Amino acid sequence: MMIVTASKLRQNIYKFLDRILETGEPLEVKWKGAILKIIPAVKRSKIDRLKHRHVMRDDPHSFVHIDWADEWRGWSTSKP
């Protein structure tokens, strides 16, 4: 959990608010000797917080419709 001063929060408020939304992690702000917390109203699950990565270059559904008939004919055990 990050702790910042009110001055630092004022300088970078949008950056801090975006970070809170992205990570779901609360931010602590020091103000007049007290600690205040800024937390998201709805906590996102760990899966929702995962960064999306583009690793497949093809549509995953295209793999379901591959015709393997020619490959399976080569494995036939009926011929000596």
N, C-alpha and C positions, 0 to 999 in steps of 0.2 A: 504494500500500500504506500502510495506516495504522499508526502506532506509538503505543502507549499505555503508561502505567505500570501496574504491577501493582495499585496502589490504584484507579486508574480502571477497570481491568478488573473488579475485585471489586465496585465500585459498580454497574456496568452489564453484568454478565456475560451475562445473557440477551439483551439488546439486541445485544451484539457477536456472540454465537453465531448469532442469527437473521440478522444482516447477512452473516456468513461463508457461511451456507447459501444465502441469496438471491443473493448476488453471485458466490460462488465465489472471492472474493479473500481471500488470507491476511491474518491480523492479526499484527503484531509487538508483542511485549510486552517492555518493559525490566524486568529483574529482576536486581538485584545486579550491575549493570554489564554484564550479558550481554543479548543479544537472543534471545528465543524466538519461534517462529512457531506459530500455530494455523492449520492448513489443513484443508480438507475432505478426507476420505478419497477420495472420487470427485469428480473435477472435472466440473461440468456443462458441456454445450456452450453456445455463444453463443445458439443458438436456444432451448434450454431455459431460459435466463436471461431471455429477452424477457418483458416485462410483457404479460399478457393484456389485450387491449382489446376492448370490446364495440362494434363499429362496424356490424355488420349487425343489423337489427332483425327479420329474417325468417330462416327456416331456409334455408341455401344450397341444400339439395336441392330446395326448392320451385321454384327457377328452372330446373331441368333439365326439369321437366314442364310448362312453359308451352306452350300451344297457339298456334302462330303461323300457322295455316292461313288465317285471315281476313286477316292482314297480307300474306301472300304472294299471295293472289288479287288484291289491288290492284296488284301489280307485274307482272301478266301482260303479255307483249309480243305475244300473239297477236291482241288486239283493236286496231284503229286508233285 
